[in-house]
Amino acid sequence: MVAMHEVEVISVLNDRSAALLAAAADLDECDGYVVLVFDPETSELDAHGPYEGVEATIRAEEMRREFDGDGLPDVVIRISRLHSPR
């Protein structure tokens, strides 16, 4: 992200969605992120990670495309902050 004359400009890397990169930049401080995958058909919930913020958003988008490609658009994918025990 670059500020130019009080305008926020998001640089898109490797043709990744600017919205994904903006979402990653807005994530709060924490120990990392996990990608949560919920299958409403089986009620199974899986966590993948931990990842850094941008890496988590990229992985979530990759997984979304994989599930959509497999004909599973109802699978829910979310990113959650990870807080290690203190």
N, C-alpha and C positions, 0 to 999 in steps of 0.2 A: 504494500500500500504506500502510495506516495502523495504527499500534500502539495498541490500546486495552486498558488494564489487562493488559498482557503477552499479549494475544491479537492475532494478526495478522489484519487484515481487508483483503481485496482488493476495491478498488472496480472494478466492471465498467463500462467505458465503451462506449457505443454498442452494447449488447447483445452484446459480444464475450465469448467464453468466459473465465471466471475462470482456468481452467487455462492458457490461452495467456498471459494477463497474468502469471501467477505464473511461468511458464517464462521469460518475457522478463526478469523481475526477477532471476532466478537466473543469468542468463548472465554470464560473466566479462568483465573489462575487455579491450577490444581496439579495433581501428580501425574496426570495423563488422561487418556480417554479410552473408552471401550465402545465398540460398535455392537449394539444389541439387535438381535434378529428374533422376531416373534412370528411363529407360524400359527395363524388362527385356526387352521384345520386340525392340528394336533395339540394345540396349546403349549407347544414347546418354546422355550426361550433360551437362546444361546448368547454368550458374550464372547467377543473376539477382541484381542488386544493384550496389553495396552499399546496405544499409539500416541504420537504427538498430535496436536490439533489438526494441522493441515493433512497429515498422513491419515488420520481417522476420517476426515471428510472425503478424501479421495477413495479410501477403502470402502466406505459406505456407498458411494456412488458406483463403484465397480460391482459391489454385491447387488445393488439395485438392478443394474443392467443384467447381471447373471440370472437373478430370479425372474426378471421380466422375460428374458430370452428363453427360460425354461417353462414359460407359461404359468408363473406363480406371482401374479401381480398383487395378490392379497397379503403376501408376506410383508410384515412391517419392519422397517429398519430405522433405528435411531442411534444417536450418539449421546453417551452419558459421560459426565466427569468422573474420574477415578480419584478417590481420596485414600491414600495409604494410612494404615494405623500409625498413630504418633506415640 
